[in-house]
Amino acid sequence: MRHIWLPYTQMKAAHDPLAVASTQGSRIVLTDGRELIDGIASWWTACHGYNHPHICAAVAGQLAQMPHIMFGGLVHEGALTLARRLTALLPEGLDRVFFSDSGSVAVEVAMKMAVQFWLNQGLGERSRFVAFRGGYHGDTFAAMSVCDPEEGMHGLFAKVLPQQFIADLPFGADQAQAFDALLERHAENIAGIIVEPLVQGAGGMLFHDAQVLQHLRAAADRHGLLLIFDEVFTGFGRTGTMFACEAAGVTPDIITLSKALTGGTMGFGATIATNTVFEAFLSDEPAHALMHGPTFMANPLACAAANASLDLFETEPRLAQVAAIESVLARELEPARACPHVRDVRVKGAIGVVELDRIDDLGGLKRRFVEAGVFVRPFRNIVYLTPAFTIDEDDLHRLTSAVVSVLEEWTRL
Ligand SMILES: *Cc1c(COP(=O)(O)O)cnc(C)c1O
């Protein structure tokens, strides 16, 4: 530990990360022999549970054949197949896939695509973005600039970030009016609108409905702006449909995917654009090509894992499992509403959220969950569950009862 720097962790304070020896399904085995039920599936990536044999076999096979090959000037079957399968699953029109290695980079690529879409047409002044309070899009610089500037983890960097337009999601008439007015005033300088559809994840686990997204689509169309859906959190079944844009009935111009893309096996990202976006890059001018290319883009191991993960969505009843988890979470987290300081209990798909007015001792609360035999990682004022879709009924019940009983005791202290 003397040589490790942990994420989002004040290293001067006491911290005691748990040492993990192995994983299986929805279980985390610690080096001291304790076994925890996992409530968040490694930042909601491990949607099929850990160590799914089908994904493990696909990655092992690929490892023997070709662990990596650069994607400059060379392509391979795994990437071509994956691109074809992703575009077939996404709404009609989203046809071109650019691979990268993480969610933040997928967002960076989406933003660069949007800016260059206008640059290639001689409209360089259309370079800024509209993003939303409560949003989270990653930790790199462009991604930070479109996160919620106050609630996020990046307030410190405000002065060095590109200035974007941060708006309220158009929930009600007032916000919708303010949003429309913002576009009226500034559309000339805006490249696109970026939003996490239906669920704002790491920014606070906030939900909104399809109408909000329909409003954004109509506004983007009115002003000719690109609409970017960041589905890094919501993609691959988490909200109940394969992608949130499906449930909303709204097709964005660009969509970003990562997190559950490889079923939680390894880092990977994809940015998918419509043909209209893609065509703005077709030109006799070499500099009009998309100017991006991560060293490990379309890594064959990651493609094999992602293809195997898509197999499982086809052969196993994942979305039915999400629906079943949704009803268990709704029923079994509801009693938490009666605890003092609990402000809201909400559930969408395989996401369960208990929101408090505040949590004073996050570290202490995390330790209480571990003592109760579960791994749950509350942040700010939020306790949430995003389990694997394959979690069995007993384990799911133990998670919800741990959340309710720990909060009952904790909020009365
Ligand atoms: C996690 C997340 C990201 C960032 O992904 P990384 O792989 O951590 O870079 C971006 N957008 C959303 C919506 C996310 O949930």
The ligand as an SDF file (V2000), in Angstrom:
LIG
                    3D

 15 15  0  0  0  0  0  0  0  0999 V2000
  -18.4990    5.8130  -15.5890 C   0  0  0  0  0  0  0  0  0  0  0  0
  -19.0250    6.7940  -16.5580 C   0  0  0  0  0  0  0  0  0  0  0  0
  -18.1640    7.4750  -17.4310 C   0  0  0  0  0  0  0  0  0  0  0  0
  -16.6710    7.3280  -17.3680 C   0  0  0  0  0  0  0  0  0  0  0  0
  -16.2420    6.0470  -17.6690 O   0  0  0  0  0  0  0  0  0  0  0  0
  -14.7500    5.5880  -17.2930 P   0  0  0  0  0  0  0  0  0  0  0  0
  -14.6310    4.2270  -17.8850 O   0  0  0  0  0  0  0  0  0  0  0  0
  -14.6850    5.5970  -15.7950 O   0  0  0  0  0  0  0  0  0  0  0  0
  -13.8180    6.5710  -17.8890 O   0  0  0  0  0  0  0  0  0  0  0  0
  -18.7250    8.3340  -18.3650 C   0  0  0  0  0  0  0  0  0  0  0  0
  -20.0530    8.5120  -18.4290 N   0  0  0  0  0  0  0  0  0  0  0  0
  -20.9170    7.8770  -17.6010 C   0  0  0  0  0  0  0  0  0  0  0  0
  -22.3960    8.0950  -17.7510 C   0  0  0  0  0  0  0  0  0  0  0  0
  -20.4390    6.9950  -16.6240 C   0  0  0  0  0  0  0  0  0  0  0  0
  -21.2850    6.3630  -15.8020 O   0  0  0  0  0  0  0  0  0  0  0  0
  1  2  1  0
  2  3  1  0
  2 14  2  0
  3  4  1  0
  3 10  2  0
  4  5  1  0
  5  6  1  0
  6  7  2  0
  6  8  1  0
  6  9  1  0
 10 11  1  0
 11 12  2  0
 12 13  1  0
 12 14  1  0
 14 15  1  0
M  END
$$$$
